[in-house]
Amino acid sequence: MKLSIGGSVHDPTDSVGRLLFNVLAMVAEFEADLIRARTREGMQVAKAAGRLRGEQPKLSTVQEKHLVEVYQRGNHTTAQIAELFSVARSRVYRAIKRAGDTAV
């Protein structure tokens, strides 16, 4: 592998080529660090302004309570409950676990 810059070819096996490749790698790493720092700063500003809230719950607390009640009655399977509430079965299991039911 060789790098051609401005008409001159640099081989990574000789000393000048190694120096050039190391400098380019350091610049790329520095740029990536700057991007990460700016992203973290932007997320902190958005969080302070109340615009960074994360994923919103699929079910309200009332819906989740009703889901657990339907499950505890025992007339429906978890798949049927998931279809009834338009959520995944894993969300049904999590709601039941949060409600303290260990029969899952």
Helices and strands as residue ranges (DSSP letters): E 3-5, E 8-10, H 15-48, H 61-73, H 78-85, H 89-98
